[in-house]
């Protein structure tokens, strides 16, 4: 959620001073309503299978989703 907050707040502060200038393009696209940022819960983030420990049910559900078998 903090990334969404930073993208909506153009004020520069200590947490954003190391963000490369080229990434400000994203903020401009958000302001121009070309793209929209949305929060995605941890359970629905497919990339988390590679970073977080999962219980068996979550592992199988995510694996099936990666294989395109969730439909």
mmCIF file as Biopython writes it, N, C-alpha, C and O atoms, coordinates in Angstrom:
data_model
#
loop_
_atom_site.group_PDB
_atom_site.id
_atom_site.type_symbol
_atom_site.label_atom_id
_atom_site.label_alt_id
_atom_site.label_comp_id
_atom_site.label_asym_id
_atom_site.label_entity_id
_atom_site.label_seq_id
_atom_site.pdbx_PDB_ins_code
_atom_site.Cartn_x
_atom_site.Cartn_y
_atom_site.Cartn_z
_atom_site.occupancy
_atom_site.B_iso_or_equiv
_atom_site.auth_seq_id
_atom_site.auth_asym_id
_atom_site.pdbx_PDB_model_num
ATOM 1   N N  . UNK A ? 1  ? 0.822   -1.192  0.000   1.0 0.0 1  A 1 
ATOM 2   C CA . UNK A ? 1  ? 0.000   0.000   0.000   1.0 0.0 1  A 1 
ATOM 3   C C  . UNK A ? 1  ? 0.867   1.257   0.000   1.0 0.0 1  A 1 
ATOM 4   O O  . UNK A ? 1  ? 0.431   2.287   -0.514  1.0 0.0 1  A 1 
ATOM 5   N N  . UNK A ? 2  ? 2.062   1.213   0.550   1.0 0.0 2  A 1 
ATOM 6   C CA . UNK A ? 2  ? 2.883   2.411   0.607   1.0 0.0 2  A 1 
ATOM 7   C C  . UNK A ? 2  ? 3.316   2.865   -0.781  1.0 0.0 2  A 1 
ATOM 8   O O  . UNK A ? 2  ? 3.495   4.062   -1.005  1.0 0.0 2  A 1 
ATOM 9   N N  . UNK A ? 3  ? 3.489   1.936   -1.714  1.0 0.0 3  A 1 
ATOM 10  C CA . UNK A ? 3  ? 3.842   2.317   -3.081  1.0 0.0 3  A 1 
ATOM 11  C C  . UNK A ? 3  ? 2.720   3.127   -3.704  1.0 0.0 3  A 1 
ATOM 12  O O  . UNK A ? 3  ? 2.972   4.108   -4.403  1.0 0.0 3  A 1 
ATOM 13  N N  . UNK A ? 4  ? 1.500   2.728   -3.459  1.0 0.0 4  A 1 
ATOM 14  C CA . UNK A ? 4  ? 0.355   3.474   -3.977  1.0 0.0 4  A 1 
ATOM 15  C C  . UNK A ? 4  ? 0.328   4.865   -3.368  1.0 0.0 4  A 1 
ATOM 16  O O  . UNK A ? 4  ? 0.073   5.839   -4.075  1.0 0.0 4  A 1 
ATOM 17  N N  . UNK A ? 5  ? 0.583   4.977   -2.082  1.0 0.0 5  A 1 
ATOM 18  C CA . UNK A ? 5  ? 0.604   6.281   -1.414  1.0 0.0 5  A 1 
ATOM 19  C C  . UNK A ? 5  ? 1.696   7.175   -1.981  1.0 0.0 5  A 1 
ATOM 20  O O  . UNK A ? 5  ? 1.460   8.355   -2.241  1.0 0.0 5  A 1 
ATOM 21  N N  . UNK A ? 6  ? 2.887   6.624   -2.173  1.0 0.0 6  A 1 
ATOM 22  C CA . UNK A ? 6  ? 3.995   7.409   -2.719  1.0 0.0 6  A 1 
ATOM 23  C C  . UNK A ? 6  ? 3.680   7.869   -4.134  1.0 0.0 6  A 1 
ATOM 24  O O  . UNK A ? 6  ? 4.019   8.992   -4.506  1.0 0.0 6  A 1 
ATOM 25  N N  . UNK A ? 7  ? 3.034   7.018   -4.929  1.0 0.0 7  A 1 
ATOM 26  C CA . UNK A ? 7  ? 2.729   7.392   -6.310  1.0 0.0 7  A 1 
ATOM 27  C C  . UNK A ? 7  ? 1.718   8.524   -6.392  1.0 0.0 7  A 1 
ATOM 28  O O  . UNK A ? 7  ? 1.715   9.284   -7.360  1.0 0.0 7  A 1 
ATOM 29  N N  . UNK A ? 8  ? 0.861   8.643   -5.385  1.0 0.0 8  A 1 
ATOM 30  C CA . UNK A ? 8  ? -0.154  9.698   -5.387  1.0 0.0 8  A 1 
ATOM 31  C C  . UNK A ? 8  ? 0.341   10.991  -4.762  1.0 0.0 8  A 1 
ATOM 32  O O  . UNK A ? 8  ? -0.304  12.029  -4.908  1.0 0.0 8  A 1 
ATOM 33  N N  . UNK A ? 9  ? 1.474   10.952  -4.066  1.0 0.0 9  A 1 
ATOM 34  C CA . UNK A ? 9  ? 1.983   12.122  -3.370  1.0 0.0 9  A 1 
ATOM 35  C C  . UNK A ? 9  ? 3.257   12.608  -4.058  1.0 0.0 9  A 1 
ATOM 36  O O  . UNK A ? 9  ? 4.296   11.960  -3.939  1.0 0.0 9  A 1 
ATOM 37  N N  . UNK A ? 10 ? 3.202   13.730  -4.773  1.0 0.0 10 A 1 
ATOM 38  C CA . UNK A ? 10 ? 4.379   14.204  -5.509  1.0 0.0 10 A 1 
ATOM 39  C C  . UNK A ? 10 ? 5.460   14.821  -4.624  1.0 0.0 10 A 1 
ATOM 40  O O  . UNK A ? 10 ? 6.528   15.174  -5.124  1.0 0.0 10 A 1 
ATOM 41  N N  . UNK A ? 11 ? 5.209   14.958  -3.325  1.0 0.0 11 A 1 
ATOM 42  C CA . UNK A ? 11 ? 6.181   15.561  -2.423  1.0 0.0 11 A 1 
ATOM 43  C C  . UNK A ? 11 ? 7.366   14.618  -2.257  1.0 0.0 11 A 1 
ATOM 44  O O  . UNK A ? 11 ? 7.195   13.415  -2.061  1.0 0.0 11 A 1 
ATOM 45  N N  . UNK A ? 12 ? 8.545   15.168  -2.335  1.0 0.0 12 A 1 
ATOM 46  C CA . UNK A ? 12 ? 9.755   14.359  -2.182  1.0 0.0 12 A 1 
ATOM 47  C C  . UNK A ? 12 ? 10.138  14.310  -0.709  1.0 0.0 12 A 1 
ATOM 48  O O  . UNK A ? 12 ? 10.187  15.342  -0.039  1.0 0.0 12 A 1 
ATOM 49  N N  . UNK A ? 13 ? 10.405  13.123  -0.214  1.0 0.0 13 A 1 
ATOM 50  C CA . UNK A ? 13 ? 10.832  12.987  1.172   1.0 0.0 13 A 1 
ATOM 51  C C  . UNK A ? 13 ? 11.881  11.887  1.277   1.0 0.0 13 A 1 
ATOM 52  O O  . UNK A ? 13 ? 12.273  11.305  0.266   1.0 0.0 13 A 1 
ATOM 53  N N  . UNK A ? 14 ? 12.329  11.605  2.469   1.0 0.0 14 A 1 
ATOM 54  C CA . UNK A ? 14 ? 13.469  10.698  2.663   1.0 0.0 14 A 1 
ATOM 55  C C  . UNK A ? 14 ? 13.248  9.307   2.074   1.0 0.0 14 A 1 
ATOM 56  O O  . UNK A ? 14 ? 14.205  8.673   1.630   1.0 0.0 14 A 1 
ATOM 57  N N  . UNK A ? 15 ? 12.024  8.826   2.062   1.0 0.0 15 A 1 
ATOM 58  C CA . UNK A ? 15 ? 11.780  7.477   1.536   1.0 0.0 15 A 1 
ATOM 59  C C  . UNK A ? 15 ? 11.856  7.414   0.021   1.0 0.0 15 A 1 
ATOM 60  O O  . UNK A ? 15 ? 12.042  6.333   -0.538  1.0 0.0 15 A 1 
ATOM 61  N N  . UNK A ? 16 ? 11.719  8.539   -0.650  1.0 0.0 16 A 1 
ATOM 62  C CA . UNK A ? 16 ? 11.687  8.518   -2.116  1.0 0.0 16 A 1 
ATOM 63  C C  . UNK A ? 16 ? 12.906  9.161   -2.761  1.0 0.0 16 A 1 
ATOM 64  O O  . UNK A ? 16 ? 12.978  9.219   -3.989  1.0 0.0 16 A 1 
ATOM 65  N N  . UNK A ? 17 ? 13.852  9.639   -1.991  1.0 0.0 17 A 1 
ATOM 66  C CA . UNK A ? 17 ? 14.957  10.385  -2.592  1.0 0.0 17 A 1 
ATOM 67  C C  . UNK A ? 17 ? 15.877  9.524   -3.453  1.0 0.0 17 A 1 
ATOM 68  O O  . UNK A ? 17 ? 16.618  10.065  -4.274  1.0 0.0 17 A 1 
ATOM 69  N N  . UNK A ? 18 ? 15.854  8.211   -3.292  1.0 0.0 18 A 1 
ATOM 70  C CA . UNK A ? 18 ? 16.720  7.350   -4.090  1.0 0.0 18 A 1 
ATOM 71  C C  . UNK A ? 18 ? 16.001  6.715   -5.279  1.0 0.0 18 A 1 
ATOM 72  O O  . UNK A ? 18 ? 16.585  5.890   -5.982  1.0 0.0 18 A 1 
ATOM 73  N N  . UNK A ? 19 ? 14.767  7.081   -5.509  1.0 0.0 19 A 1 
ATOM 74  C CA . UNK A ? 19 ? 14.041  6.553   -6.665  1.0 0.0 19 A 1 
ATOM 75  C C  . UNK A ? 19 ? 14.583  7.225   -7.922  1.0 0.0 19 A 1 
ATOM 76  O O  . UNK A ? 19 ? 14.628  8.452   -8.012  1.0 0.0 19 A 1 
ATOM 77  N N  . UNK A ? 20 ? 14.986  6.425   -8.873  1.0 0.0 20 A 1 
ATOM 78  C CA . UNK A ? 20 ? 15.556  6.926   -10.119 1.0 0.0 20 A 1 
ATOM 79  C C  . UNK A ? 20 ? 14.526  7.787   -10.848 1.0 0.0 20 A 1 
ATOM 80  O O  . UNK A ? 20 ? 13.331  7.492   -10.836 1.0 0.0 20 A 1 
ATOM 81  N N  . UNK A ? 21 ? 15.000  8.838   -11.471 1.0 0.0 21 A 1 
ATOM 82  C CA . UNK A ? 21 ? 14.121  9.804   -12.140 1.0 0.0 21 A 1 
ATOM 83  C C  . UNK A ? 21 ? 13.265  9.136   -13.222 1.0 0.0 21 A 1 
ATOM 84  O O  . UNK A ? 21 ? 12.147  9.584   -13.477 1.0 0.0 21 A 1 
ATOM 85  N N  . UNK A ? 22 ? 13.763  8.087   -13.855 1.0 0.0 22 A 1 
ATOM 86  C CA . UNK A ? 22 ? 12.987  7.443   -14.925 1.0 0.0 22 A 1 
ATOM 87  C C  . UNK A ? 22 ? 11.712  6.787   -14.393 1.0 0.0 22 A 1 
ATOM 88  O O  . UNK A ? 22 ? 10.762  6.567   -15.144 1.0 0.0 22 A 1 
ATOM 89  N N  . UNK A ? 23 ? 11.696  6.477   -13.093 1.0 0.0 23 A 1 
ATOM 90  C CA . UNK A ? 23 ? 10.511  5.855   -12.515 1.0 0.0 23 A 1 
ATOM 91  C C  . UNK A ? 23 ? 9.399   6.868   -12.240 1.0 0.0 23 A 1 
ATOM 92  O O  . UNK A ? 23 ? 8.275   6.494   -11.908 1.0 0.0 23 A 1 
ATOM 93  N N  . UNK A ? 24 ? 9.724   8.143   -12.381 1.0 0.0 24 A 1 
ATOM 94  C CA . UNK A ? 24 ? 8.686   9.155   -12.215 1.0 0.0 24 A 1 
ATOM 95  C C  . UNK A ? 24 ? 7.697   9.119   -13.380 1.0 0.0 24 A 1 
ATOM 96  O O  . UNK A ? 24 ? 6.610   9.689   -13.286 1.0 0.0 24 A 1 
ATOM 97  N N  . UNK A ? 25 ? 8.063   8.462   -14.461 1.0 0.0 25 A 1 
ATOM 98  C CA . UNK A ? 25 ? 7.142   8.261   -15.582 1.0 0.0 25 A 1 
ATOM 99  C C  . UNK A ? 25 ? 5.880   7.557   -15.106 1.0 0.0 25 A 1 
ATOM 100 O O  . UNK A ? 25 ? 4.777   7.894   -15.538 1.0 0.0 25 A 1 
ATOM 101 N N  . UNK A ? 26 ? 6.038   6.583   -14.221 1.0 0.0 26 A 1 
ATOM 102 C CA . UNK A ? 26 ? 4.882   5.857   -13.688 1.0 0.0 26 A 1 
ATOM 103 C C  . UNK A ? 26 ? 3.925   6.821   -12.999 1.0 0.0 26 A 1 
ATOM 104 O O  . UNK A ? 26 ? 2.714   6.762   -13.206 1.0 0.0 26 A 1 
ATOM 105 N N  . UNK A ? 27 ? 4.480   7.710   -12.176 1.0 0.0 27 A 1 
ATOM 106 C CA . UNK A ? 27 ? 3.639   8.681   -11.474 1.0 0.0 27 A 1 
ATOM 107 C C  . UNK A ? 27 ? 2.902   9.574   -12.477 1.0 0.0 27 A 1 
ATOM 108 O O  . UNK A ? 27 ? 1.727   9.888   -12.285 1.0 0.0 27 A 1 
ATOM 109 N N  . UNK A ? 28 ? 3.590   9.979   -13.537 1.0 0.0 28 A 1 
ATOM 110 C CA . UNK A ? 28 ? 2.946   10.804  -14.560 1.0 0.0 28 A 1 
ATOM 111 C C  . UNK A ? 28 ? 1.814   10.047  -15.250 1.0 0.0 28 A 1 
ATOM 112 O O  . UNK A ? 28 ? 0.764   10.627  -15.525 1.0 0.0 28 A 1 
ATOM 113 N N  . UNK A ? 29 ? 2.013   8.770   -15.530 1.0 0.0 29 A 1 
ATOM 114 C CA . UNK A ? 29 ? 0.965   7.966   -16.162 1.0 0.0 29 A 1 
ATOM 115 C C  . UNK A ? 29 ? -0.246  7.813   -15.247 1.0 0.0 29 A 1 
ATOM 116 O O  . UNK A ? 29 ? -1.384  7.783   -15.716 1.0 0.0 29 A 1 
ATOM 117 N N  . UNK A ? 30 ? -0.003  7.717   -13.955 1.0 0.0 30 A 1 
ATOM 118 C CA . UNK A ? 30 ? -1.102  7.637   -12.992 1.0 0.0 30 A 1 
ATOM 119 C C  . UNK A ? 30 ? -1.866  8.951   -12.956 1.0 0.0 30 A 1 
ATOM 120 O O  . UNK A ? 30 ? -3.097  8.955   -12.954 1.0 0.0 30 A 1 
ATOM 121 N N  . UNK A ? 31 ? -1.145  10.065  -12.926 1.0 0.0 31 A 1 
ATOM 122 C CA . UNK A ? 31 ? -1.795  11.382  -12.903 1.0 0.0 31 A 1 
ATOM 123 C C  . UNK A ? 31 ? -2.626  11.614  -14.158 1.0 0.0 31 A 1 
ATOM 124 O O  . UNK A ? 31 ? -3.694  12.223  -14.095 1.0 0.0 31 A 1 
ATOM 125 N N  . UNK A ? 32 ? -2.136  11.128  -15.300 1.0 0.0 32 A 1 
ATOM 126 C CA . UNK A ? 32 ? -2.855  11.291  -16.569 1.0 0.0 32 A 1 
ATOM 127 C C  . UNK A ? 32 ? -3.954  10.249  -16.754 1.0 0.0 32 A 1 
ATOM 128 O O  . UNK A ? 32 ? -4.618  10.220  -17.790 1.0 0.0 32 A 1 
ATOM 129 N N  . UNK A ? 33 ? -4.146  9.387   -15.740 1.0 0.0 33 A 1 
ATOM 130 C CA . UNK A ? 33 ? -5.173  8.346   -15.741 1.0 0.0 33 A 1 
ATOM 131 C C  . UNK A ? 33 ? -5.003  7.347   -16.892 1.0 0.0 33 A 1 
ATOM 132 O O  . UNK A ? 33 ? -5.980  6.804   -17.408 1.0 0.0 33 A 1 
ATOM 133 N N  . UNK A ? 34 ? -3.748  7.117   -17.281 1.0 0.0 34 A 1 
ATOM 134 C CA . UNK A ? 34 ? -3.448  6.121   -18.301 1.0 0.0 34 A 1 
ATOM 135 C C  . UNK A ? 34 ? -3.342  4.740   -17.663 1.0 0.0 34 A 1 
ATOM 136 O O  . UNK A ? 34 ? -3.771  3.743   -18.243 1.0 0.0 34 A 1 
ATOM 137 N N  . UNK A ? 35 ? -2.764  4.694   -16.460 1.0 0.0 35 A 1 
ATOM 138 C CA . UNK A ? 35 ? -2.713  3.447   -15.706 1.0 0.0 35 A 1 
ATOM 139 C C  . UNK A ? 35 ? -3.307  3.682   -14.327 1.0 0.0 35 A 1 
ATOM 140 O O  . UNK A ? 35 ? -3.429  4.821   -13.876 1.0 0.0 35 A 1 
ATOM 141 N N  . UNK A ? 36 ? -3.675  2.594   -13.663 1.0 0.0 36 A 1 
ATOM 142 C CA . UNK A ? 36 ? -4.272  2.668   -12.337 1.0 0.0 36 A 1 
ATOM 143 C C  . UNK A ? 36 ? -3.610  1.620   -11.449 1.0 0.0 36 A 1 
ATOM 144 O O  . UNK A ? 36 ? -3.487  0.458   -11.837 1.0 0.0 36 A 1 
ATOM 145 N N  . UNK A ? 37 ? -3.189  2.031   -10.267 1.0 0.0 37 A 1 
ATOM 146 C CA . UNK A ? 37 ? -2.614  1.090   -9.313  1.0 0.0 37 A 1 
ATOM 147 C C  . UNK A ? 37 ? -3.715  0.550   -8.426  1.0 0.0 37 A 1 
ATOM 148 O O  . UNK A ? 37 ? -4.587  1.294   -7.978  1.0 0.0 37 A 1 
ATOM 149 N N  . UNK A ? 38 ? -3.669  -0.753  -8.174  1.0 0.0 38 A 1 
ATOM 150 C CA . UNK A ? 38 ? -4.652  -1.386  -7.299  1.0 0.0 38 A 1 
ATOM 151 C C  . UNK A ? 38 ? -3.936  -2.276  -6.300  1.0 0.0 38 A 1 
ATOM 152 O O  . UNK A ? 38 ? -2.924  -2.901  -6.619  1.0 0.0 38 A 1 
ATOM 153 N N  . UNK A ? 39 ? -4.463  -2.326  -5.103  1.0 0.0 39 A 1 
ATOM 154 C CA . UNK A ? 39 ? -3.912  -3.209  -4.084  1.0 0.0 39 A 1 
ATOM 155 C C  . UNK A ? 39 ? -4.332  -4.643  -4.387  1.0 0.0 39 A 1 
ATOM 156 O O  . UNK A ? 39 ? -5.487  -4.901  -4.727  1.0 0.0 39 A 1 
ATOM 157 N N  . UNK A ? 40 ? -3.397  -5.566  -4.263  1.0 0.0 40 A 1 
ATOM 158 C CA . UNK A ? 40 ? -3.669  -6.989  -4.447  1.0 0.0 40 A 1 
ATOM 159 C C  . UNK A ? 40 ? -3.282  -7.687  -3.152  1.0 0.0 40 A 1 
ATOM 160 O O  . UNK A ? 40 ? -2.154  -7.552  -2.678  1.0 0.0 40 A 1 
ATOM 161 N N  . UNK A ? 41 ? -4.217  -8.431  -2.585  1.0 0.0 41 A 1 
ATOM 162 C CA . UNK A ? 41 ? -3.943  -9.099  -1.317  1.0 0.0 41 A 1 
ATOM 163 C C  . UNK A ? 41 ? -2.855  -10.155 -1.490  1.0 0.0 41 A 1 
ATOM 164 O O  . UNK A ? 41 ? -2.638  -10.663 -2.590  1.0 0.0 41 A 1 
ATOM 165 N N  . UNK A ? 42 ? -2.188  -10.470 -0.411  1.0 0.0 42 A 1 
ATOM 166 C CA . UNK A ? 42 ? -1.090  -11.436 -0.439  1.0 0.0 42 A 1 
ATOM 167 C C  . UNK A ? 42 ? -1.531  -12.774 -1.005  1.0 0.0 42 A 1 
ATOM 168 O O  . UNK A ? 42 ? -0.780  -13.412 -1.743  1.0 0.0 42 A 1 
ATOM 169 N N  . UNK A ? 43 ? -2.742  -13.209 -0.668  1.0 0.0 43 A 1 
ATOM 170 C CA . UNK A ? 43 ? -3.223  -14.505 -1.136  1.0 0.0 43 A 1 
ATOM 171 C C  . UNK A ? 43 ? -3.355  -14.571 -2.644  1.0 0.0 43 A 1 
ATOM 172 O O  . UNK A ? 43 ? -3.290  -15.657 -3.220  1.0 0.0 43 A 1 
ATOM 173 N N  . UNK A ? 44 ? -3.539  -13.436 -3.295  1.0 0.0 44 A 1 
ATOM 174 C CA . UNK A ? 44 ? -3.755  -13.418 -4.741  1.0 0.0 44 A 1 
ATOM 175 C C  . UNK A ? 44 ? -2.505  -13.039 -5.533  1.0 0.0 44 A 1 
ATOM 176 O O  . UNK A ? 44 ? -2.567  -12.941 -6.759  1.0 0.0 44 A 1 
ATOM 177 N N  . UNK A ? 45 ? -1.386  -12.828 -4.871  1.0 0.0 45 A 1 
ATOM 178 C CA . UNK A ? 45 ? -0.155  -12.467 -5.564  1.0 0.0 45 A 1 
ATOM 179 C C  . UNK A ? 45 ? 0.588   -13.734 -5.959  1.0 0.0 45 A 1 
ATOM 180 O O  . UNK A ? 45 ? 1.164   -14.419 -5.114  1.0 0.0 45 A 1 
ATOM 181 N N  . UNK A ? 46 ? 0.570   -14.035 -7.241  1.0 0.0 46 A 1 
ATOM 182 C CA . UNK A ? 46 ? 1.168   -15.266 -7.748  1.0 0.0 46 A 1 
ATOM 183 C C  . UNK A ? 46 ? 2.675   -15.279 -7.508  1.0 0.0 46 A 1 
ATOM 184 O O  . UNK A ? 46 ? 3.238   -16.346 -7.262  1.0 0.0 46 A 1 
ATOM 185 N N  . UNK A ? 47 ? 3.338   -14.141 -7.570  1.0 0.0 47 A 1 
ATOM 186 C CA . UNK A ? 47 ? 4.791   -14.092 -7.382  1.0 0.0 47 A 1 
ATOM 187 C C  . UNK A ? 47 ? 5.203   -14.512 -5.984  1.0 0.0 47 A 1 
ATOM 188 O O  . UNK A ? 47 ? 6.348   -14.920 -5.786  1.0 0.0 47 A 1 
ATOM 189 N N  . UNK A ? 48 ? 4.311   -14.427 -5.010  1.0 0.0 48 A 1 
ATOM 190 C CA . UNK A ? 48 ? 4.650   -14.788 -3.637  1.0 0.0 48 A 1 
ATOM 191 C C  . UNK A ? 48 ? 5.016   -16.254 -3.477  1.0 0.0 48 A 1 
ATOM 192 O O  . UNK A ? 48 ? 5.631   -16.622 -2.477  1.0 0.0 48 A 1 
ATOM 193 N N  . UNK A ? 49 ? 4.659   -17.096 -4.427  1.0 0.0 49 A 1 
ATOM 194 C CA . UNK A ? 49 ? 5.022   -18.512 -4.326  1.0 0.0 49 A 1 
ATOM 195 C C  . UNK A ? 49 ? 6.539   -18.668 -4.282  1.0 0.0 49 A 1 
ATOM 196 O O  . UNK A ? 49 ? 7.043   -19.641 -3.721  1.0 0.0 49 A 1 
ATOM 197 N N  . UNK A ? 50 ? 7.261   -17.731 -4.860  1.0 0.0 50 A 1 
ATOM 198 C CA . UNK A ? 50 ? 8.710   -17.827 -4.912  1.0 0.0 50 A 1 
ATOM 199 C C  . UNK A ? 50 ? 9.399   -17.156 -3.728  1.0 0.0 50 A 1 
ATOM 200 O O  . UNK A ? 50 ? 10.602  -17.339 -3.541  1.0 0.0 50 A 1 
ATOM 201 N N  . UNK A ? 51 ? 8.675   -16.393 -2.932  1.0 0.0 51 A 1 
ATOM 202 C CA . UNK A ? 51 ? 9.310   -15.650 -1.846  1.0 0.0 51 A 1 
ATOM 203 C C  . UNK A ? 51 ? 8.813   -16.026 -0.468  1.0 0.0 51 A 1 
ATOM 204 O O  . UNK A ? 51 ? 9.568   -15.917 0.498   1.0 0.0 51 A 1 
ATOM 205 N N  . UNK A ? 52 ? 7.587   -16.460 -0.341  1.0 0.0 52 A 1 
ATOM 206 C CA . UNK A ? 52 ? 7.010   -16.747 0.973   1.0 0.0 52 A 1 
ATOM 207 C C  . UNK A ? 52 ? 6.753   -18.238 1.146   1.0 0.0 52 A 1 
ATOM 208 O O  . UNK A ? 52 ? 6.468   -18.946 0.181   1.0 0.0 52 A 1 
ATOM 209 N N  . UNK A ? 53 ? 6.855   -18.700 2.374   1.0 0.0 53 A 1 
ATOM 210 C CA . UNK A ? 53 ? 6.490   -20.078 2.662   1.0 0.0 53 A 1 
ATOM 211 C C  . UNK A ? 53 ? 4.983   -20.245 2.569   1.0 0.0 53 A 1 
ATOM 212 O O  . UNK A ? 53 ? 4.241   -19.408 3.084   1.0 0.0 53 A 1 
ATOM 213 N N  . UNK A ? 54 ? 4.517   -21.304 1.928   1.0 0.0 54 A 1 
ATOM 214 C CA . UNK A ? 54 ? 3.091   -21.519 1.730   1.0 0.0 54 A 1 
ATOM 215 C C  . UNK A ? 54 ? 2.664   -22.844 2.352   1.0 0.0 54 A 1 
ATOM 216 O O  . UNK A ? 54 ? 3.435   -23.802 2.402   1.0 0.0 54 A 1 
ATOM 217 N N  . UNK A ? 55 ? 1.421   -22.878 2.823   1.0 0.0 55 A 1 
ATOM 218 C CA . UNK A ? 55 ? 0.900   -24.167 3.251   1.0 0.0 55 A 1 
ATOM 219 C C  . UNK A ? 55 ? 0.521   -24.971 2.000   1.0 0.0 55 A 1 
ATOM 220 O O  . UNK A ? 55 ? 0.522   -24.423 0.898   1.0 0.0 55 A 1 
ATOM 221 N N  . UNK A ? 56 ? 0.207   -26.228 2.150   1.0 0.0 56 A 1 
ATOM 222 C CA . UNK A ? 56 ? -0.029  -27.123 1.014   1.0 0.0 56 A 1 
ATOM 223 C C  . UNK A ? 56 ? -1.178  -26.637 0.138   1.0 0.0 56 A 1 
ATOM 224 O O  . UNK A ? 56 ? -1.058  -26.649 -1.087  1.0 0.0 56 A 1 
ATOM 225 N N  . UNK A ? 57 ? -2.286  -26.211 0.735   1.0 0.0 57 A 1 
ATOM 226 C CA . UNK A ? 57 ? -3.428  -25.768 -0.053  1.0 0.0 57 A 1 
ATOM 227 C C  . UNK A ? 57 ? -3.069  -24.551 -0.899  1.0 0.0 57 A 1 
ATOM 228 O O  . UNK A ? 57 ? -3.367  -24.509 -2.092  1.0 0.0 57 A 1 
ATOM 229 N N  . UNK A ? 58 ? -2.435  -23.574 -0.286  1.0 0.0 58 A 1 
ATOM 230 C CA . UNK A ? 58 ? -2.052  -22.374 -1.040  1.0 0.0 58 A 1 
ATOM 231 C C  . UNK A ? 58 ? -1.050  -22.723 -2.136  1.0 0.0 58 A 1 
ATOM 232 O O  . UNK A ? 58 ? -1.121  -22.177 -3.236  1.0 0.0 58 A 1 
ATOM 233 N N  . UNK A ? 59 ? -0.122  -23.626 -1.843  1.0 0.0 59 A 1 
ATOM 234 C CA . UNK A ? 59 ? 0.864   -24.032 -2.842  1.0 0.0 59 A 1 
ATOM 235 C C  . UNK A ? 59 ? 0.178   -24.656 -4.057  1.0 0.0 59 A 1 
ATOM 236 O O  . UNK A ? 59 ? 0.472   -24.292 -5.196  1.0 0.0 59 A 1 
ATOM 237 N N  . UNK A ? 60 ? -0.728  -25.588 -3.815  1.0 0.0 60 A 1 
ATOM 238 C CA . UNK A ? 60 ? -1.420  -26.251 -4.925  1.0 0.0 60 A 1 
ATOM 239 C C  . UNK A ? 60 ? -2.278  -25.271 -5.711  1.0 0.0 60 A 1 
ATOM 240 O O  . UNK A ? 60 ? -2.299  -25.311 -6.942  1.0 0.0 60 A 1 
ATOM 241 N N  . UNK A ? 61 ? -2.984  -24.397 -5.012  1.0 0.0 61 A 1 
ATOM 242 C CA . UNK A ? 61 ? -3.826  -23.414 -5.695  1.0 0.0 61 A 1 
ATOM 243 C C  . UNK A ? 61 ? -2.978  -22.505 -6.577  1.0 0.0 61 A 1 
ATOM 244 O O  . UNK A ? 61 ? -3.347  -22.225 -7.718  1.0 0.0 61 A 1 
ATOM 245 N N  . UNK A ? 62 ? -1.857  -22.048 -6.061  1.0 0.0 62 A 1 
ATOM 246 C CA . UNK A ? 62 ? -0.988  -21.166 -6.827  1.0 0.0 62 A 1 
ATOM 247 C C  . UNK A ? 62 ? -0.340  -21.907 -7.988  1.0 0.0 62 A 1 
ATOM 248 O O  . UNK A ? 62 ? -0.212  -21.351 -9.078  1.0 0.0 62 A 1 
ATOM 249 N N  . UNK A ? 63 ? 0.065   -23.136 -7.774  1.0 0.0 63 A 1 
ATOM 250 C CA . UNK A ? 63 ? 0.673   -23.927 -8.840  1.0 0.0 63 A 1 
ATOM 251 C C  . UNK A ? 63 ? -0.318  -24.151 -9.973  1.0 0.0 63 A 1 
ATOM 252 O O  . UNK A ? 63 ? 0.040   -24.028 -11.144 1.0 0.0 63 A 1 
ATOM 253 N N  . UNK A ? 64 ? -1.550  -24.475 -9.638  1.0 0.0 64 A 1 
ATOM 254 C CA . UNK A ? 64 ? -2.571  -24.661 -10.673 1.0 0.0 64 A 1 
ATOM 255 C C  . UNK A ? 64 ? -2.824  -23.363 -11.425 1.0 0.0 64 A 1 
ATOM 256 O O  . UNK A ? 64 ? -3.041  -23.381 -12.636 1.0 0.0 64 A 1 
ATOM 257 N N  . UNK A ? 65 ? -2.799  -22.240 -10.721 1.0 0.0 65 A 1 
ATOM 258 C CA . UNK A ? 65 ? -3.003  -20.947 -11.371 1.0 0.0 65 A 1 
ATOM 259 C C  . UNK A ? 65 ? -1.857  -20.666 -12.334 1.0 0.0 65 A 1 
ATOM 260 O O  . UNK A ? 65 ? -2.086  -20.160 -13.433 1.0 0.0 65 A 1 
ATOM 261 N N  . UNK A ? 66 ? -0.626  -20.985 -11.938 1.0 0.0 66 A 1 
ATOM 262 C CA . UNK A ? 66 ? 0.525   -20.766 -12.813 1.0 0.0 66 A 1 
ATOM 263 C C  . UNK A ? 66 ? 0.440   -21.620 -14.071 1.0 0.0 66 A 1 
ATOM 264 O O  . UNK A ? 66 ? 0.926   -21.218 -15.129 1.0 0.0 66 A 1 
ATOM 265 N N  . UNK A ? 67 ? -0.171  -22.790 -13.964 1.0 0.0 67 A 1 
ATOM 266 C CA . UNK A ? 67 ? -0.311  -23.699 -15.110 1.0 0.0 67 A 1 
ATOM 267 C C  . UNK A ? 67 ? -1.541  -23.374 -15.955 1.0 0.0 67 A 1 
ATOM 268 O O  . UNK A ? 67 ? -1.791  -24.041 -16.959 1.0 0.0 67 A 1 
ATOM 269 N N  . UNK A ? 68 ? -2.305  -22.367 -15.566 1.0 0.0 68 A 1 
ATOM 270 C CA . UNK A ? 68 ? -3.498  -21.998 -16.309 1.0 0.0 68 A 1 
ATOM 271 C C  . UNK A ? 68 ? -4.683  -22.898 -16.041 1.0 0.0 68 A 1 
ATOM 272 O O  . UNK A ? 68 ? -5.619  -22.938 -16.841 1.0 0.0 68 A 1 
ATOM 273 N N  . UNK A ? 69 ? -4.667  -23.620 -14.938 1.0 0.0 69 A 1 
ATOM 274 C CA . UNK A ? 69 ? -5.735  -24.572 -14.631 1.0 0.0 69 A 1 
ATOM 275 C C  . UNK A ? 69 ? -6.707  -24.034 -13.584 1.0 0.0 69 A 1 
ATOM 276 O O  . UNK A ? 69 ? -7.396  -24.815 -12.927 1.0 0.0 69 A 1 
ATOM 277 N N  . UNK A ? 70 ? -6.773  -22.738 -13.422 1.0 0.0 70 A 1 
ATOM 278 C CA . UNK A ? 70 ? -7.640  -22.160 -12.393 1.0 0.0 70 A 1 
ATOM 279 C C  . UNK A ? 70 ? -9.022  -21.806 -12.916 1.0 0.0 70 A 1 
ATOM 280 O O  . UNK A ? 70 ? -9.831  -21.241 -12.181 1.0 0.0 70 A 1 
ATOM 281 N N  . UNK A ? 71 ? -9.301  -22.123 -14.151 1.0 0.0 71 A 1 
ATOM 282 C CA . UNK A ? 71 ? -10.586 -21.737 -14.743 1.0 0.0 71 A 1 
ATOM 283 C C  . UNK A ? 71 ? -11.555 -22.882 -14.761 1.0 0.0 71 A 1 
ATOM 284 O O  . UNK A ? 71 ? -12.684 -22.728 -15.227 1.0 0.0 71 A 1 
#
